[in-house]
Amino acid sequence: MLYIKCQEQYVCFWHLIIYLTSMKIFISLILLVVVYNTNAQTKRALFLGNSYTNVNNLPQLTSNAALSAGDTLIVDKNTPGGYTLEGHSTNTTSLNKIMQGDWDFVVLQEQSQRPSFPISQVQQDVFPYANQLDSIINAYNSCAETVFYMTWGRKNGDANNCQFWPPVCTYEGMDSLLNLRYMMMADMNDAIASPVGAVWNHIRQTSPLIELYAPDESHPSVAGSYAAACSFYTVIFRKDPTFITFNSSLSQPDASVIRTAVKEVVFDSLENWFVGSYDLSASFTYLNTGGGLTYQFTNTSQNSSTQLWDFGFSTDTSSSPLINFPTPGTFNVQLTSFTDCDTVMSSQQIMVTTTGIESPEGSNLLLIYPNPTNGHVNFKSASAQNIVLGIYNYQGKLIKTLELSSRSTISVADLNPGVYIATSLNSYKINKKRFVIYE
């Protein structure tokens, strides 16, 4: 029972108001914690790398960061010094850990210099082993995602290889090549990237007093590893890293700056790093075939293996069925998409008439080929109208605007090698599509 003793009625009244207000805030906080905890997730991640992963125990840092944000990350690792993806592809410990199965994510980190070497050397010494490891991961962990750990350029470039390969003589040159090659590995293997190198680049530019490097100007300091941990938390849980309260041994201001950088580079542009690109989706369009009650349905779902249509009066398992409705009227059409790991449903209320109206969503598929490319690229959409296409770089900056017909071929010789995102800038909505330009 509430009992407040006070001398004056006016003072007593405001004591009561203050008390009740504080109780309301307290109850709201409890409800917020309850809601937050119901969104908690538990994931399992295996880290395969070398000293860049092992220094400061990055897997444990990531687990600690997740725990402070209300999530649980169970981790394991194999990180021999100087190891390459080629080495991991035959390492008994690495292979046995992959084959244990039940991983949600397997992180692959190449030796710190190899991906920045000339493309012919990378195609021989790096890409095949990235693909081999990804194949083994998929074979033993059917629902796992491979994550490529994008590392960073050395603080003042790669002095050991500068005379043989001038692009790595500076931090900027080495870093840009590492970024490109890790994004190519992620793209070629339908994997995701943890863009730690991009986060470091942002911090170097905006907060240069935060020292990301160890004294050797190559390995990460605690701040560098913390930036990596926040990046991994973000791509694994797809959550805002500013909710992390774990600071490691960093000062609160420095930890906060790093978390904000990760939010801006990673969380605010998850699609740039292919996070969610391989998720199952369910969607469809429909079109009256020219009068009457016959409608053509087109499955525009992404990454599904099978599907089930429910029209209310019948079901169908074909990809894009032709359906004869029994009568005019409103029908609820439901499409369920399946994989071995997930199930997603989409439904639309459809007004069936003898005249018929095209689905208001329209056909929203955009195709880009060849992909990757180093010369010309073809754009194809199902739109009957021209599309104002925007091309963005991996940092989300609009770098090129094009007006295209439903089938167009353009030169990309003026664009630097890298990963790009294409999407519509006008009212006709198409899916975002990424493509890669290589040297």
C-alpha positions in Angstrom: 0.0 0.0 0.0 1.2 3.5 -0.9 1.6 5.8 2.2 3.1 9.3 1.8 3.4 11.6 4.8 3.7 15.3 4.1 3.0 18.5 5.8 1.3 20.5 3.1 -1.4 19.3 0.7 0.2 21.0 -2.3 3.6 19.3 -1.6 1.9 16.0 -0.9 0.1 16.1 -4.3 3.4 16.6 -6.2 5.1 13.9 -4.2 2.4 11.6 -5.3 2.7 12.7 -8.9 6.4 12.2 -8.9 6.1 8.8 -7.3 3.4 7.6 -9.8 5.5 9.0 -12.7 8.6 7.1 -11.5 6.6 3.9 -11.2 5.2 4.3 -14.7 8.8 4.8 -16.1 9.9 1.8 -14.1 7.1 -0.4 -15.4 7.8 0.8 -19.0 11.5 -0.2 -18.5 10.5 -3.6 -17.4 8.2 -4.1 -20.4 11.0 -2.8 -22.7 13.4 -5.4 -21.2 10.8 -8.2 -21.6 10.2 -7.2 -25.3 13.9 -6.9 -25.9 14.6 -10.4 -24.4 12.0 -12.0 -26.5 14.0 -10.9 -29.5 17.2 -12.5 -28.2 18.9 -15.0 -30.5 21.4 -17.8 -30.1 23.8 -18.5 -32.9 26.8 -20.7 -33.5 29.9 -19.5 -35.3 33.2 -21.2 -36.3 36.1 -18.9 -37.0 38.9 -20.2 -39.4 41.8 -17.8 -39.9 45.2 -16.9 -38.5 46.7 -14.4 -36.1 44.5 -11.6 -37.3 41.6 -13.6 -35.8 43.5 -15.0 -32.9 45.0 -11.7 -31.6 42.9 -10.4 -28.8 40.7 -13.5 -29.2 38.3 -12.0 -31.8 35.7 -14.9 -31.5 35.4 -14.3 -27.7 35.2 -10.5 -28.2 32.3 -11.1 -30.6 30.6 -13.4 -28.1 31.0 -10.9 -25.3 29.7 -8.1 -27.5 26.6 -10.2 -28.4 26.0 -11.1 -24.8 26.0 -7.5 -23.7 23.3 -6.8 -26.4 21.1 -9.6 -25.1 22.2 -12.3 -27.6 24.2 -15.5 -27.3 27.0 -16.5 -29.7 28.6 -19.8 -29.2 32.1 -19.8 -30.9 34.9 -22.1 -31.8 38.1 -21.4 -33.8 41.2 -22.7 -35.5 43.7 -19.9 -36.1 47.3 -21.0 -36.7 49.7 -18.1 -37.3 50.2 -17.2 -40.9 47.6 -19.7 -42.2 45.9 -19.4 -45.6 42.6 -20.7 -46.9 44.7 -23.2 -48.8 46.1 -24.5 -45.5 42.7 -24.7 -43.9 41.4 -26.7 -46.9 43.6 -29.7 -45.9 44.0 -29.0 -42.1 42.5 -31.9 -40.2 41.4 -29.7 -37.2 39.7 -27.2 -39.5 37.9 -29.9 -41.5 36.8 -31.8 -38.4 35.4 -28.7 -36.9 33.4 -27.9 -40.1 32.2 -31.5 -40.3 30.9 -31.4 -36.7 28.0 -29.5 -38.3 25.3 -27.5 -36.7 27.1 -24.2 -37.4 25.0 -21.1 -38.3 28.1 -19.3 -39.6 31.6 -20.3 -40.6 34.0 -17.4 -40.9 36.9 -17.6 -43.4 39.9 -15.3 -43.2 42.8 -15.5 -45.7 46.4 -14.6 -45.0 46.7 -10.8 -44.7 48.5 -10.2 -48.0 47.4 -12.8 -50.4 44.1 -11.3 -51.6 45.9 -8.0 -52.5 48.3 -9.7 -55.0 47.8 -9.6 -58.8 44.5 -11.1 -59.9 46.2 -14.0 -61.8 47.9 -15.0 -58.5 44.7 -14.6 -56.5 42.7 -16.7 -59.0 45.3 -19.5 -58.5 46.1 -19.3 -54.8 43.0 -17.9 -53.1 39.7 -18.2 -55.0 39.8 -22.0 -55.5 40.3 -22.7 -51.8 37.6 -20.2 -50.8 35.3 -22.2 -53.1 36.5 -25.5 -51.8 36.0 -24.6 -48.1 32.6 -23.1 -48.9 31.5 -26.3 -50.6 32.6 -28.4 -47.5 30.8 -26.0 -45.2 27.6 -26.4 -47.3 27.9 -30.1 -47.4 28.1 -30.6 -43.7 26.0 -27.5 -42.6 23.1 -27.2 -45.0 21.7 -24.1 -43.3 25.0 -22.3 -42.5 26.2 -19.1 -44.1 29.8 -18.6 -45.0 31.2 -15.3 -43.9 34.3 -13.8 -45.5 36.4 -11.7 -43.0 37.4 -8.7 -45.0 40.7 -7.6 -43.5 42.5 -4.2 -43.9 45.5 -2.7 -45.6 48.7 -2.4 -43.6 49.1 1.0 -41.9 51.6 2.2 -44.4 51.2 -0.3 -47.2 53.0 -3.7 -47.8 56.7 -2.8 -47.8 57.7 -6.4 -48.4 55.9 -6.6 -51.7 55.9 -3.0 -52.9 58.8 -3.4 -55.2 57.1 -6.4 -57.0 53.5 -5.1 -57.0 53.3 -1.2 -56.7 49.5 -1.1 -56.0 50.2 -2.3 -52.4 52.8 0.3 -51.7 50.3 2.4 -49.8 47.6 1.7 -47.3 44.9 3.0 -49.7 46.1 0.7 -52.6 46.4 -2.4 -50.5 43.1 -1.8 -48.7 41.1 -1.3 -51.9 42.4 -4.5 -53.4 41.6 -6.5 -50.2 38.1 -5.0 -50.2 37.5 -5.9 -53.8 38.9 -9.5 -53.6 36.9 -10.3 -50.4 33.7 -9.0 -52.0 34.4 -11.1 -55.1 34.9 -14.2 -52.9 31.6 -13.5 -51.1 29.8 -12.9 -54.4 31.2 -15.9 -56.2 30.3 -18.2 -53.3 26.8 -16.8 -52.5 28.3 -15.9 -49.1 28.2 -12.7 -47.0 31.1 -10.4 -46.0 32.0 -9.0 -42.6 33.5 -5.7 -43.9 36.0 -5.1 -41.1 38.4 -3.4 -43.6 35.7 -1.0 -44.7 35.0 -0.1 -41.0 38.7 0.5 -40.4 38.9 2.7 -43.4 36.0 4.8 -42.1 37.5 5.1 -38.6 40.9 6.1 -40.1 39.2 8.9 -41.9 36.8 10.1 -39.3 38.5 9.3 -36.0 42.3 9.1 -36.7 43.2 9.3 -33.0 41.8 5.8 -32.4 44.8 3.5 -33.0 43.5 0.4 -34.8 47.0 -1.2 -35.3 49.4 -3.0 -33.1 53.0 -1.7 -33.1 53.9 -3.9 -36.1 51.4 -1.8 -38.2 49.8 -5.0 -39.4 47.9 -6.8 -36.6 45.0 -5.3 -34.8 45.2 -3.4 -31.5 42.4 -4.0 -29.0 40.5 -1.2 -30.7 41.0 -2.9 -34.1 39.7 -6.2 -32.9 36.8 -4.5 -31.1 35.8 -2.9 -34.4 36.0 -6.4 -36.0 33.9 -7.9 -33.2 31.2 -5.3 -33.6 31.1 -5.9 -37.3 30.7 -9.6 -36.9 27.9 -9.1 -34.3 26.1 -6.9 -36.8 26.3 -9.3 -39.8 25.5 -12.4 -37.7 22.6 -11.0 -35.7 21.6 -8.2 -38.2 21.2 -5.8 -35.2 22.2 -2.3 -34.5 25.7 -2.4 -32.9 25.1 0.7 -30.9 23.1 -1.5 -28.5 26.3 -3.3 -27.5 27.4 -2.2 -24.0 30.6 -4.3 -23.8 33.6 -2.0 -24.2 36.4 -4.5 -23.8 39.3 -2.5 -22.3 38.5 0.6 -24.3 37.3 3.9 -22.9 33.6 4.5 -23.3 34.1 7.3 -25.8 36.3 5.3 -28.1 34.1 2.2 -27.9 31.1 4.4 -28.7 32.8 5.9 -31.7 33.7 2.4 -33.1 30.1 1.1 -32.6 28.7 4.2 -34.4 31.2 3.6 -37.3 30.0 0.0 -37.6 26.4 1.1 -37.6 27.1 3.6 -40.4 29.2 1.3 -42.6 27.6 -2.1 -41.9 24.2 -2.0 -40.3 22.8 0.9 -42.3 23.8 -0.9 -45.6 23.5 -4.6 -44.9 22.6 -5.4 -48.5 25.9 -4.0 -49.6 27.6 -6.8 -47.8 25.1 -9.4 -49.1 23.5 -9.9 -45.7 20.0 -11.1 -46.4 20.7 -11.6 -50.1 20.3 -15.3 -49.9 17.3 -15.3 -47.5 14.1 -17.1 -48.6 11.4 -14.8 -49.8 7.8 -15.3 -51.1 6.2 -13.0 -53.7 4.2 -13.3 -56.9 2.5 -11.4 -59.6 -0.6 -12.2 -61.7 -2.2 -11.2 -64.9 -5.5 -11.9 -66.6 -4.8 -13.8 -69.8 -7.1 -11.7 -72.0 -10.6 -11.9 -70.6 -12.6 -14.5 -68.8 -11.6 -15.9 -65.4 -8.2 -17.4 -66.3 -5.2 -15.8 -64.6 -1.5 -16.5 -65.0 0.4 -16.4 -61.7 4.2 -15.8 -61.8 6.3 -16.9 -58.8 8.9 -14.1 -58.1 10.1 -15.6 -54.8 13.9 -15.7 -54.2 16.0 -18.7 -53.1 13.1 -21.1 -52.8 13.3 -24.8 -53.6 9.6 -25.7 -53.6 6.3 -23.8 -53.3 2.7 -24.3 -52.5 -0.1 -22.2 -53.9 -3.5 -22.0 -52.1 -6.3 -20.3 -54.1 -9.0 -21.1 -51.6 -10.8 -23.5 -53.9 -7.7 -25.5 -55.0 -3.9 -25.8 -54.4 -1.0 -26.1 -56.8 2.7 -26.9 -56.4 4.0 -25.8 -59.9 6.2 -22.7 -60.1 3.9 -20.4 -62.1 0.4 -21.9 -62.5 -2.4 -21.0 -64.9 -5.6 -20.9 -62.8 -9.2 -20.9 -63.9 -11.3 -19.2 -61.2 -14.8 -20.7 -60.7 -16.6 -17.3 -60.4 -15.8 -13.6 -60.3 -15.2 -12.2 -56.9 -12.5 -11.6 -54.3 -10.1 -14.4 -53.6 -7.2 -14.6 -51.1 -4.3 -16.2 -52.8 -1.5 -17.5 -50.6 2.0 -18.6 -51.8 4.3 -20.5 -49.4 7.9 -20.9 -50.3 10.1 -23.6 -48.8 13.8 -24.5 -48.4 15.2 -27.2 -46.1 15.9 -24.4 -43.6 13.0 -22.0 -43.8 9.4 -21.4 -44.7 8.0 -18.0 -45.8 4.4 -17.1 -46.8 3.0 -14.2 -48.9 -0.7 -13.5 -49.7 -2.7 -11.1 -51.8 -6.4 -10.3 -52.0 -7.3 -10.5 -55.7 -10.4 -9.1 -57.4 -11.2 -11.5 -60.2 -13.2 -10.0 -63.0 -13.8 -11.0 -66.6 -11.7 -8.0 -67.8 -8.8 -8.5 -65.5 -6.2 -6.1 -64.2 -2.5 -6.7 -64.0 -1.0 -7.3 -60.6 -0.4 -3.9 -59.0 3.1 -5.0 -58.0 4.0 -5.7 -61.6 6.9 -7.9 -62.6 9.9 -6.6 -60.6 12.7 -8.8 -61.7 16.0 -7.2 -63.0 18.6 -9.4 -64.7 22.3 -8.3 -65.1 24.7 -10.4 -67.2 27.5 -11.3 -67.7 28.2 -11.1 -64.0 31.1 -10.6 -63.1 32.2 -8.6 -66.1 35.1 -6.5 -67.2 33.7 -4.8 -70.3 30.0 -4.5 -71.1 27.0 -5.5 -69.1 23.4 -6.3 -70.2 20.4 -5.1 -68.2 17.0 -6.8 -68.7 13.7 -6.2 -66.9 10.1 -7.1 -67.5 9.0 -3.5 -67.4 7.3 -2.1 -70.5 8.5 1.3 -69.6 12.0 2.8 -69.4 13.8 2.5 -66.1 16.0 5.2 -64.5 18.7 3.0 -63.1 21.0 4.1 -60.3 24.3 2.4 -59.8 25.8 2.6 -56.3 29.2 1.6 -55.0 29.7 -0.6 -51.9 29.6 2.5 -49.6 26.1 3.4 -50.8 27.2 6.4 -52.9 25.3 7.0 -56.2 28.0 7.1 -58.9 26.1 6.7 -62.2 22.5 7.3 -63.5 21.2 5.6 -66.6 17.9 5.6 -68.5 17.4 2.2 -69.9 14.8 0.3 -71.9 13.7 -3.1 -70.9 16.8 -4.5 -72.7 20.0 -2.5 -72.7 23.7 -3.0 -73.0 26.1 -0.5 -71.6 29.9 -0.1 -71.2 31.3 -0.3 -67.7 34.8 0.5 -68.7 34.6 3.8 -66.9 33.9 2.1 -63.5 36.7 0.9 -61.2 36.8 -2.7 -60.3 34.5 -3.5 -57.4 31.0 -4.5 -56.3 28.1 -2.4 -57.4 24.4 -2.2 -56.6 21.8 -1.4 -59.3 18.3 -0.3 -58.5 15.5 1.9 -60.0 15.4 5.6 -59.2 11.9 6.2 -60.7 8.5 5.0 -59.7 8.8 1.6 -61.3 10.1 -0.6 -58.5 12.6 -3.4 -59.3 14.7 -5.5 -57.1 18.1 -4.4 -56.1 20.8 -6.3 -58.0 24.5 -6.5 -57.4 27.2 -7.0 -60.0 30.9 -7.3 -60.0 33.5 -5.6 -62.2 36.9 -7.2 -62.2 40.3 -6.1 -63.5 
